[in-house]
Amino acid sequence: MTFQQAKRAERMNPSIIREILKVTEKPGIISLAGGLPSPDTFPVQAMREAAERVLRDNPREALQYAASEGYGPLREWVAAQLNAQGLNVEAAQVLITTGSQQGLDLVGKILIDAGSRVAVESPTYLGALQAFNPYEPQFVSVPCDDNGPLPEQLDVARGARFLYALPNFQNPSGRCMNAARRDALMARAQEIGLPVVEDNPYGDLWFDEPPPAPLSSRWADGSVYLGSFSKVLAPGLRLGYVVAPKPLYPKLLQAKQAADLHTPSFNQRVVHEVIRDGFLQQHVPTIRAKYKSQRDAMRAALEAHMPAGCRWNTPVGGMFFWIELPEGVDAMALLPHAVENGMAFVPGSAFYADHPKLNTLRLSFVTVSEERIEQGVKALAQTLKEQQR
């Protein structure tokens, strides 16, 4: 028997990044492709000790079904941290999710109808496009510069259900909106009645100074905020959160209940046990220092090896460099030749909702050593020179 699939299933496509990661499993390939945190930063001992305490002190509760909203003390911790950054939220507005990727899916499920408009940055996070796409939106790309979406161009998104934005060290571009741009963007969004979904998985990974206050602090009633523990603790825990205005929260909660009842109780309790006494204040700076050193290594390698006509901005946080190749170069066509030369990257076209720039690519600098970063960039530059002959 052949099952008849829903129309939305046709809109589900494999992640190009996941497909590229299969290629990088070949021996000897230097992968600058994956957006994975460095496993060297995972606090294994702290997790082990916290798990032991949870299983010793509250084993029945930790292994039982739990509230769909999430573990109360963890929700309170999230609210307190966000309020310290300029938001004004209550724990009752915090929904713990199975990774912030689930948060994107819940937002799409509740806010998108077939044919409704959804505004995104150009480029934008591929995972968000994948999460929203099954709900059949009409994507609208907002013009951007190196500082993010242009407020004066936001009128192209009039009538959209929301603007999806990553203000801090964006995946894939690495850019970070300054305070003036955030002010202008949110003022214009509020003026034209365009809600904002703010995704902030990288905000703690700043190198020299923290980013400005969140977009959501500028228009609380018109914003949904998503955060994650994946980049500061470990992605395998699949732990994130959504903070929503009170009128919207009940529907997100109902969507969460329908999806998986609740995020694993054990994981929530272990994470809270790790972070409740200030662990992240000591741990996250070690991640920043490591990533900054690797960022510097990639910047030096790009400056030393990339041919004329290539452009990039040095990120001040996060995990990525965004490279613009000379006009006429197709990064997707370049990729198999780069793999032959021993390195892999992500072609930039995957990160556009429409009108992709084919001469762009993303490099991640956090999962390989400084020596291999240099080798990988050198191989990329060699590939580019060979294909331009």
C-alpha positions as a Markdown table, in Angstrom:
| # | Residue | x | y | z |
|---|---|---|---|---|
| 1 | Met | 0.0 | 0.0 | 0.0 |
| 2 | Thr | 1.2 | 3.5 | -0.8 |
| 3 | Phe | 0.6 | 6.2 | 1.8 |
| 4 | Gln | -0.7 | 9.5 | 0.5 |
| 5 | Gln | 1.4 | 12.3 | 1.9 |
| 6 | Ala | 0.2 | 15.7 | 3.0 |
| 7 | Lys | 1.1 | 18.6 | 0.8 |
| 8 | Arg | 3.2 | 20.1 | 3.6 |
| 9 | Ala | 5.5 | 17.0 | 3.3 |
| 10 | Glu | 6.5 | 18.1 | -0.2 |
| 11 | Arg | 7.8 | 21.3 | 1.4 |
| 12 | Met | 10.2 | 19.4 | 3.7 |
| 13 | Asn | 13.7 | 19.2 | 2.3 |
| 14 | Pro | 16.9 | 17.8 | 3.7 |
| 15 | Ser | 19.3 | 20.3 | 5.2 |
| 16 | Ile | 22.2 | 20.9 | 2.9 |
| 17 | Ile | 24.4 | 21.3 | 5.9 |
| 18 | Arg | 23.5 | 17.8 | 7.1 |
| 19 | Glu | 24.2 | 16.4 | 3.6 |
| 20 | Ile | 27.6 | 18.2 | 3.5 |
| 21 | Leu | 28.5 | 16.8 | 7.0 |
| 22 | Lys | 28.2 | 13.3 | 5.5 |
| 23 | Val | 30.9 | 14.3 | 3.0 |
| 24 | Thr | 33.2 | 15.6 | 5.8 |
| 25 | Glu | 33.2 | 12.1 | 7.4 |
| 26 | Lys | 35.7 | 11.1 | 4.7 |
| 27 | Pro | 39.2 | 10.7 | 6.2 |
| 28 | Gly | 41.4 | 13.8 | 5.9 |
| 29 | Ile | 38.7 | 16.3 | 5.2 |
| 30 | Ile | 39.0 | 19.6 | 7.1 |
| 31 | Ser | 35.4 | 20.6 | 7.7 |
| 32 | Leu | 34.8 | 24.3 | 8.1 |
| 33 | Ala | 31.1 | 23.6 | 7.3 |
| 34 | Gly | 29.2 | 22.5 | 10.4 |
| 35 | Gly | 27.7 | 25.0 | 12.8 |
| 36 | Leu | 28.4 | 22.7 | 15.8 |
| 37 | Pro | 29.8 | 24.0 | 19.1 |
| 38 | Ser | 33.3 | 22.7 | 20.0 |
| 39 | Pro | 32.9 | 19.5 | 22.1 |
| 40 | Asp | 36.0 | 20.7 | 24.0 |
| 41 | Thr | 33.7 | 23.2 | 25.7 |
| 42 | Phe | 31.2 | 20.7 | 27.0 |
| 43 | Pro | 31.3 | 20.7 | 30.9 |
| 44 | Val | 31.3 | 16.9 | 31.2 |
| 45 | Gln | 32.3 | 16.7 | 34.8 |
| 46 | Ala | 29.8 | 19.3 | 36.0 |
| 47 | Met | 27.1 | 17.4 | 34.1 |
| 48 | Arg | 28.1 | 14.1 | 35.6 |
| 49 | Glu | 28.0 | 15.5 | 39.1 |
| 50 | Ala | 24.7 | 17.2 | 38.5 |
| 51 | Ala | 23.1 | 14.1 | 37.1 |
| 52 | Glu | 24.2 | 12.1 | 40.1 |
| 53 | Arg | 22.7 | 14.7 | 42.5 |
| 54 | Val | 19.4 | 14.7 | 40.6 |
| 55 | Leu | 19.1 | 10.9 | 40.6 |
| 56 | Arg | 20.1 | 10.9 | 44.3 |
| 57 | Asp | 17.7 | 13.6 | 45.5 |
| 58 | Asn | 14.8 | 13.6 | 43.1 |
| 59 | Pro | 14.9 | 10.5 | 41.0 |
| 60 | Arg | 11.1 | 9.9 | 40.8 |
| 61 | Glu | 10.3 | 13.4 | 39.8 |
| 62 | Ala | 13.2 | 13.6 | 37.3 |
| 63 | Leu | 12.1 | 10.4 | 35.5 |
| 64 | Gln | 8.4 | 11.1 | 35.5 |
| 65 | Tyr | 6.1 | 13.1 | 33.2 |
| 66 | Ala | 6.2 | 16.7 | 34.0 |
| 67 | Ala | 4.5 | 20.1 | 33.3 |
| 68 | Ser | 4.4 | 21.1 | 29.6 |
| 69 | Glu | 5.5 | 24.6 | 30.5 |
| 70 | Gly | 8.8 | 23.3 | 31.9 |
| 71 | Tyr | 10.6 | 22.9 | 35.2 |
| 72 | Gly | 9.6 | 25.8 | 37.4 |
| 73 | Pro | 13.0 | 26.7 | 38.8 |
| 74 | Leu | 14.6 | 26.6 | 35.4 |
| 75 | Arg | 11.9 | 28.9 | 34.0 |
| 76 | Glu | 12.5 | 31.3 | 36.9 |
| 77 | Trp | 16.2 | 31.3 | 36.2 |
| 78 | Val | 15.6 | 32.1 | 32.5 |
| 79 | Ala | 13.3 | 35.0 | 33.4 |
| 80 | Ala | 15.8 | 36.4 | 35.8 |
| 81 | Gln | 18.7 | 36.2 | 33.3 |
| 82 | Leu | 16.6 | 38.0 | 30.6 |
| 83 | Asn | 15.4 | 40.7 | 33.0 |
| 84 | Ala | 19.1 | 41.4 | 33.8 |
| 85 | Gln | 19.5 | 42.0 | 30.0 |
| 86 | Gly | 16.8 | 44.6 | 29.8 |
| 87 | Leu | 13.6 | 42.5 | 29.3 |
| 88 | Asn | 10.7 | 42.6 | 31.6 |
| 89 | Val | 9.3 | 39.1 | 31.7 |
| 90 | Glu | 7.8 | 36.7 | 34.2 |
| 91 | Ala | 8.5 | 33.0 | 34.5 |
| 92 | Ala | 4.9 | 32.4 | 33.4 |
| 93 | Gln | 5.9 | 33.7 | 30.0 |
| 94 | Val | 8.8 | 31.2 | 29.6 |
| 95 | Leu | 8.1 | 27.9 | 27.8 |
| 96 | Ile | 10.9 | 25.3 | 27.9 |
| 97 | Thr | 11.4 | 23.6 | 24.5 |
| 98 | Thr | 13.3 | 20.7 | 23.1 |
| 99 | Gly | 15.9 | 22.9 | 21.6 |
| 100 | Ser | 15.2 | 26.4 | 20.3 |
| 101 | Gln | 14.6 | 24.6 | 16.9 |
| 102 | Gln | 11.4 | 23.3 | 18.4 |
| 103 | Gly | 10.5 | 26.9 | 19.4 |
| 104 | Leu | 10.7 | 27.9 | 15.8 |
| 105 | Asp | 8.4 | 25.1 | 14.8 |
| 106 | Leu | 5.9 | 26.1 | 17.5 |
| 107 | Val | 6.0 | 29.7 | 16.4 |
| 108 | Gly | 5.4 | 28.6 | 12.8 |
| 109 | Lys | 2.5 | 26.3 | 13.8 |
| 110 | Ile | 0.7 | 29.1 | 15.7 |
| 111 | Leu | 1.4 | 32.1 | 13.6 |
| 112 | Ile | 1.6 | 31.0 | 9.9 |
| 113 | Asp | -1.3 | 30.2 | 7.6 |
| 114 | Ala | -0.9 | 28.9 | 4.1 |
| 115 | Gly | 0.0 | 31.9 | 1.9 |
| 116 | Ser | 0.6 | 34.3 | 4.8 |
| 117 | Arg | 3.7 | 36.5 | 4.5 |
| 118 | Val | 6.7 | 35.9 | 6.8 |
| 119 | Ala | 9.6 | 38.4 | 6.7 |
| 120 | Val | 13.2 | 37.2 | 7.0 |
| 121 | Glu | 16.7 | 38.6 | 6.8 |
| 122 | Ser | 18.8 | 38.2 | 3.8 |
| 123 | Pro | 20.6 | 35.8 | 4.3 |
| 124 | Thr | 18.9 | 34.1 | 7.2 |
| 125 | Tyr | 19.2 | 30.9 | 9.3 |
| 126 | Leu | 18.5 | 27.8 | 7.2 |
| 127 | Gly | 16.9 | 25.9 | 10.1 |
| 128 | Ala | 14.3 | 28.6 | 10.5 |
| 129 | Leu | 13.4 | 28.4 | 6.8 |
| 130 | Gln | 13.0 | 24.6 | 7.3 |
| 131 | Ala | 10.9 | 25.0 | 10.4 |
| 132 | Phe | 8.5 | 27.6 | 8.8 |
| 133 | Asn | 8.3 | 26.2 | 5.3 |
| 134 | Pro | 5.9 | 23.2 | 5.9 |
| 135 | Tyr | 3.3 | 25.8 | 7.1 |
| 136 | Glu | 3.3 | 27.2 | 3.5 |
| 137 | Pro | 4.3 | 30.8 | 4.1 |
| 138 | Gln | 5.2 | 33.3 | 1.4 |
| 139 | Phe | 8.7 | 34.5 | 2.5 |
| 140 | Val | 9.6 | 38.2 | 2.1 |
| 141 | Ser | 13.3 | 39.0 | 2.3 |
| 142 | Val | 14.1 | 42.3 | 4.0 |
| 143 | Pro | 17.1 | 44.1 | 2.4 |
| 144 | Cys | 20.1 | 44.1 | 4.8 |
| 145 | Asp | 23.6 | 45.6 | 5.1 |
| 146 | Asp | 26.5 | 44.5 | 7.3 |
| 147 | Asn | 24.6 | 45.8 | 10.3 |
| 148 | Gly | 21.4 | 43.8 | 9.7 |
| 149 | Pro | 17.9 | 44.6 | 8.3 |
| 150 | Leu | 17.5 | 48.1 | 6.9 |
| 151 | Pro | 14.6 | 49.9 | 8.9 |
| 152 | Glu | 13.8 | 52.1 | 5.9 |
| 153 | Gln | 13.2 | 48.9 | 3.8 |
| 154 | Leu | 10.9 | 47.3 | 6.3 |
| 155 | Asp | 7.8 | 48.4 | 4.4 |
| 156 | Val | 8.3 | 45.5 | 2.0 |
| 157 | Ala | 7.2 | 43.4 | 4.9 |
| 158 | Arg | 3.9 | 45.3 | 5.7 |
| 159 | Gly | 1.2 | 42.8 | 6.5 |
| 160 | Ala | 3.6 | 39.9 | 7.3 |
| 161 | Arg | 2.8 | 37.8 | 10.3 |
| 162 | Phe | 6.2 | 38.6 | 11.8 |
| 163 | Leu | 9.8 | 39.4 | 11.0 |
| 164 | Tyr | 12.3 | 36.7 | 12.0 |
| 165 | Ala | 15.6 | 38.2 | 13.1 |
| 166 | Leu | 18.9 | 37.1 | 14.6 |
| 167 | Pro | 20.5 | 40.3 | 16.0 |
| 168 | Asn | 23.6 | 38.7 | 17.6 |
| 169 | Phe | 26.4 | 37.2 | 15.6 |
| 170 | Gln | 23.9 | 35.9 | 13.0 |
| 171 | Asn | 24.0 | 32.5 | 11.5 |
| 172 | Pro | 25.2 | 32.6 | 8.7 |
| 173 | Ser | 26.6 | 36.1 | 8.3 |
| 174 | Gly | 28.2 | 36.6 | 11.8 |
| 175 | Arg | 26.9 | 40.2 | 11.8 |
| 176 | Cys | 25.7 | 41.9 | 15.0 |
| 177 | Met | 23.2 | 44.8 | 15.0 |
| 178 | Asn | 24.4 | 47.9 | 16.9 |
| 179 | Ala | 22.1 | 49.6 | 19.4 |
| 180 | Ala | 21.1 | 52.4 | 16.9 |
| 181 | Arg | 20.0 | 49.9 | 14.3 |
| 182 | Arg | 18.0 | 47.9 | 16.9 |
| 183 | Asp | 16.3 | 51.1 | 18.0 |
| 184 | Ala | 15.4 | 52.1 | 14.5 |
| 185 | Leu | 14.3 | 48.6 | 13.4 |
| 186 | Met | 12.0 | 48.1 | 16.3 |
| 187 | Ala | 10.6 | 51.6 | 16.1 |
| 188 | Arg | 9.7 | 51.0 | 12.5 |
| 189 | Ala | 8.4 | 47.5 | 13.2 |
| 190 | Gln | 6.1 | 48.9 | 15.9 |
| 191 | Glu | 5.0 | 51.7 | 13.6 |
| 192 | Ile | 3.8 | 49.4 | 10.9 |
| 193 | Gly | 2.5 | 46.7 | 13.2 |
| 194 | Leu | 5.0 | 44.1 | 12.3 |
| 195 | Pro | 5.7 | 41.6 | 15.2 |
| 196 | Val | 9.2 | 40.3 | 15.7 |
| 197 | Val | 10.5 | 36.8 | 16.4 |
| 198 | Glu | 14.0 | 37.3 | 17.9 |
| 199 | Asp | 16.3 | 34.2 | 17.9 |
| 200 | Asn | 19.3 | 34.5 | 20.1 |
| 201 | Pro | 21.4 | 31.3 | 20.3 |
| 202 | Tyr | 24.8 | 33.0 | 20.1 |
| 203 | Gly | 24.4 | 36.2 | 22.2 |
| 204 | Asp | 26.6 | 34.9 | 25.0 |
| 205 | Leu | 29.5 | 34.2 | 22.7 |
| 206 | Trp | 30.8 | 37.7 | 22.4 |
| 207 | Phe | 34.5 | 38.3 | 22.3 |
| 208 | Asp | 35.3 | 41.9 | 23.5 |
| 209 | Glu | 32.0 | 43.3 | 24.7 |
| 210 | Pro | 28.4 | 42.0 | 25.1 |
| 211 | Pro | 25.9 | 42.9 | 22.4 |
| 212 | Pro | 23.3 | 45.6 | 23.0 |
| 213 | Ala | 20.0 | 44.8 | 24.8 |
| 214 | Pro | 17.7 | 42.4 | 23.0 |
| 215 | Leu | 15.2 | 43.6 | 20.3 |
| 216 | Ser | 12.4 | 42.3 | 22.5 |
| 217 | Ser | 13.3 | 44.8 | 25.3 |
| 218 | Arg | 12.2 | 47.6 | 22.9 |
| 219 | Trp | 8.7 | 46.2 | 22.2 |
| 220 | Ala | 7.7 | 43.5 | 24.6 |
| 221 | Asp | 4.1 | 43.1 | 23.5 |
| 222 | Gly | 5.1 | 42.7 | 19.9 |
| 223 | Ser | 8.0 | 40.3 | 20.3 |
| 224 | Val | 8.7 | 36.6 | 20.8 |
| 225 | Tyr | 12.2 | 35.7 | 22.1 |
| 226 | Leu | 14.0 | 32.4 | 21.6 |
| 227 | Gly | 17.0 | 31.2 | 23.5 |
| 228 | Ser | 19.1 | 28.0 | 23.8 |
| 229 | Phe | 21.5 | 26.2 | 26.1 |
| 230 | Ser | 23.1 | 24.4 | 23.2 |
| 231 | Lys | 25.9 | 26.9 | 22.6 |
| 232 | Val | 26.8 | 27.5 | 26.3 |
| 233 | Leu | 26.4 | 23.9 | 27.7 |
| 234 | Ala | 25.8 | 21.1 | 25.2 |
| 235 | Pro | 23.5 | 20.7 | 22.1 |
| 236 | Gly | 22.8 | 17.1 | 22.9 |
| 237 | Leu | 20.7 | 18.1 | 25.8 |
| 238 | Arg | 18.2 | 19.7 | 23.3 |
| 239 | Leu | 17.2 | 22.4 | 25.7 |
| 240 | Gly | 15.9 | 25.8 | 24.7 |
| 241 | Tyr | 13.1 | 28.2 | 25.5 |
| 242 | Val | 10.5 | 30.6 | 24.1 |
| 243 | Val | 9.4 | 33.8 | 25.8 |
| 244 | Ala | 6.1 | 35.1 | 24.6 |
| 245 | Pro | 3.6 | 37.8 | 25.3 |
| 246 | Lys | 0.9 | 36.6 | 27.7 |
| 247 | Pro | -1.9 | 36.6 | 25.1 |
| 248 | Leu | 0.1 | 34.3 | 22.8 |
| 249 | Tyr | 1.6 | 32.0 | 25.4 |
| 250 | Pro | -1.4 | 29.6 | 25.9 |
| 251 | Lys | -1.5 | 28.7 | 22.2 |
| 252 | Leu | 2.3 | 28.0 | 22.1 |
| 253 | Leu | 1.8 | 25.8 | 25.2 |
| 254 | Gln | -1.0 | 23.9 | 23.5 |
| 255 | Ala | 1.2 | 23.3 | 20.4 |
| 256 | Lys | 4.0 | 22.1 | 22.7 |
| 257 | Gln | 1.6 | 19.7 | 24.4 |
| 258 | Ala | 0.5 | 18.3 | 21.1 |
| 259 | Ala | 4.1 | 17.9 | 19.9 |
| 260 | Asp | 5.8 | 16.1 | 22.8 |
| 261 | Leu | 3.9 | 16.7 | 26.0 |
| 262 | His | 7.1 | 18.3 | 27.6 |
| 263 | Thr | 10.8 | 18.6 | 27.2 |
| 264 | Pro | 12.6 | 15.8 | 29.1 |
| 265 | Ser | 12.3 | 16.4 | 32.8 |
| 266 | Phe | 15.7 | 14.9 | 33.6 |
| 267 | Asn | 17.6 | 17.1 | 31.2 |
| 268 | Gln | 15.9 | 20.2 | 32.6 |
| 269 | Arg | 16.7 | 19.3 | 36.2 |
| 270 | Val | 20.3 | 18.5 | 35.4 |
| 271 | Val | 20.8 | 21.8 | 33.6 |
| 272 | His | 19.2 | 23.7 | 36.4 |
| 273 | Glu | 21.4 | 21.9 | 38.9 |
| 274 | Val | 24.5 | 22.9 | 36.9 |
| 275 | Ile | 23.7 | 26.6 | 36.3 |
| 276 | Arg | 21.7 | 27.6 | 39.4 |
| 277 | Asp | 24.8 | 28.7 | 41.5 |
| 278 | Gly | 26.5 | 30.8 | 38.8 |
| 279 | Phe | 28.4 | 28.1 | 36.9 |
| 280 | Leu | 27.9 | 29.9 | 33.5 |
| 281 | Gln | 29.7 | 33.0 | 34.8 |
| 282 | Gln | 32.8 | 30.9 | 35.1 |
| 283 | His | 32.3 | 28.6 | 32.2 |
| 284 | Val | 31.2 | 30.8 | 29.3 |
| 285 | Pro | 34.3 | 33.0 | 29.4 |
| 286 | Thr | 36.4 | 30.0 | 28.7 |
| 287 | Ile | 34.3 | 29.3 | 25.6 |
| 288 | Arg | 34.7 | 33.0 | 24.5 |
| 289 | Ala | 38.4 | 32.9 | 24.9 |
| 290 | Lys | 38.7 | 29.7 | 22.8 |
| 291 | Tyr | 36.5 | 30.9 | 20.1 |
| 292 | Lys | 38.1 | 34.3 | 19.9 |
| 293 | Ser | 41.5 | 32.6 | 19.4 |
| 294 | Gln | 40.1 | 30.5 | 16.6 |
| 295 | Arg | 38.4 | 33.5 | 15.1 |
| 296 | Asp | 41.8 | 35.3 | 15.0 |
| 297 | Ala | 43.4 | 32.2 | 13.4 |
| 298 | Met | 40.8 | 32.2 | 10.6 |
| 299 | Arg | 41.1 | 36.0 | 10.1 |
| 300 | Ala | 44.8 | 35.6 | 9.7 |
| 301 | Ala | 44.5 | 32.7 | 7.3 |
| 302 | Leu | 41.9 | 34.5 | 5.1 |
| 303 | Glu | 44.1 | 37.6 | 5.0 |
| 304 | Ala | 47.2 | 35.5 | 4.1 |
| 305 | His | 45.7 | 33.2 | 1.5 |
| 306 | Met | 42.4 | 34.4 | -0.1 |
| 307 | Pro | 42.8 | 35.9 | -3.6 |
| 308 | Ala | 41.8 | 39.4 | -4.6 |
| 309 | Gly | 38.1 | 40.0 | -5.0 |
| 310 | Cys | 37.0 | 38.2 | -1.9 |
| 311 | Arg | 35.3 | 40.0 | 0.9 |
| 312 | Trp | 34.5 | 39.3 | 4.5 |
| 313 | Asn | 33.8 | 41.0 | 7.8 |
| 314 | Thr | 35.5 | 39.9 | 11.0 |
| 315 | Pro | 32.8 | 38.7 | 13.5 |
| 316 | Val | 32.9 | 40.1 | 17.0 |
| 317 | Gly | 31.3 | 37.0 | 18.4 |
| 318 | Gly | 29.6 | 33.8 | 17.5 |
| 319 | Met | 31.0 | 31.0 | 15.3 |
| 320 | Phe | 31.0 | 32.1 | 11.6 |
| 321 | Phe | 32.7 | 34.0 | 8.8 |
| 322 | Trp | 30.6 | 34.9 | 5.8 |
| 323 | Ile | 32.6 | 35.1 | 2.6 |
| 324 | Glu | 31.7 | 36.9 | -0.6 |
| 325 | Leu | 33.7 | 35.5 | -3.6 |
| 326 | Pro | 34.3 | 37.4 | -6.8 |
| 327 | Glu | 31.3 | 37.9 | -9.0 |
| 328 | Gly | 30.5 | 35.0 | -11.2 |
| 329 | Val | 31.9 | 32.3 | -8.9 |
| 330 | Asp | 29.3 | 29.7 | -7.8 |
| 331 | Ala | 30.1 | 28.4 | -4.4 |
| 332 | Met | 27.9 | 25.4 | -4.8 |
| 333 | Ala | 29.8 | 24.4 | -8.0 |
| 334 | Leu | 33.1 | 25.1 | -6.1 |
| 335 | Leu | 32.3 | 22.8 | -3.2 |
| 336 | Pro | 33.2 | 19.4 | -4.8 |
| 337 | His | 36.5 | 20.8 | -6.0 |
| 338 | Ala | 37.2 | 22.0 | -2.4 |
| 339 | Val | 36.4 | 18.6 | -1.1 |
| 340 | Glu | 38.9 | 17.1 | -3.5 |
| 341 | Asn | 41.5 | 19.5 | -2.1 |
| 342 | Gly | 40.6 | 18.4 | 1.5 |
| 343 | Met | 38.2 | 20.9 | 2.9 |
| 344 | Ala | 34.5 | 21.6 | 3.1 |
| 345 | Phe | 32.3 | 24.7 | 3.5 |
| 346 | Val | 28.6 | 25.5 | 3.3 |
| 347 | Pro | 27.5 | 27.3 | 0.1 |
| 348 | Gly | 25.7 | 30.5 | 1.0 |
| 349 | Ser | 22.8 | 30.0 | -1.4 |
| 350 | Ala | 21.1 | 27.7 | 1.2 |
| 351 | Phe | 20.6 | 30.6 | 3.5 |
| 352 | Tyr | 18.4 | 32.7 | 1.3 |
| 353 | Ala | 14.6 | 32.5 | 1.1 |
| 354 | Asp | 14.8 | 33.9 | -2.4 |
| 355 | His | 17.2 | 35.5 | -4.8 |
| 356 | Pro | 20.3 | 33.7 | -3.4 |
| 357 | Lys | 23.8 | 35.2 | -3.8 |
| 358 | Leu | 25.6 | 32.2 | -5.5 |
| 359 | Asn | 29.0 | 33.7 | -4.8 |
| 360 | Thr | 28.8 | 33.4 | -1.0 |
| 361 | Leu | 29.8 | 30.8 | 1.6 |
| 362 | Arg | 29.9 | 30.2 | 5.3 |
| 363 | Leu | 32.9 | 29.1 | 7.3 |
| 364 | Ser | 32.8 | 27.9 | 10.9 |
| 365 | Phe | 35.9 | 28.3 | 13.0 |
| 366 | Val | 35.1 | 26.6 | 16.3 |
| 367 | Thr | 35.4 | 22.9 | 15.8 |
| 368 | Val | 38.9 | 22.6 | 14.3 |
| 369 | Ser | 42.3 | 23.5 | 15.6 |
| 370 | Glu | 44.0 | 26.7 | 14.7 |
| 371 | Glu | 46.5 | 24.8 | 12.6 |
| 372 | Arg | 43.8 | 23.0 | 10.7 |
| 373 | Ile | 41.9 | 26.3 | 10.2 |
| 374 | Glu | 45.0 | 27.6 | 8.4 |
| 375 | Gln | 45.2 | 24.5 | 6.3 |
| 376 | Gly | 41.5 | 24.5 | 5.5 |
| 377 | Val | 41.5 | 28.2 | 4.4 |
| 378 | Lys | 44.6 | 27.6 | 2.3 |
| 379 | Ala | 42.9 | 24.7 | 0.6 |
| 380 | Leu | 39.9 | 26.9 | -0.1 |
| 381 | Ala | 42.0 | 29.6 | -1.6 |
| 382 | Gln | 43.9 | 27.1 | -3.7 |
| 383 | Thr | 40.6 | 25.7 | -5.0 |
| 384 | Leu | 39.3 | 29.1 | -5.9 |
| 385 | Lys | 42.5 | 30.0 | -7.7 |
| 386 | Glu | 42.4 | 26.8 | -9.7 |
| 387 | Gln | 38.8 | 27.3 | -10.8 |
| 388 | Gln | 39.4 | 30.9 | -11.8 |
| 389 | Arg | 42.2 | 30.0 | -14.2 |
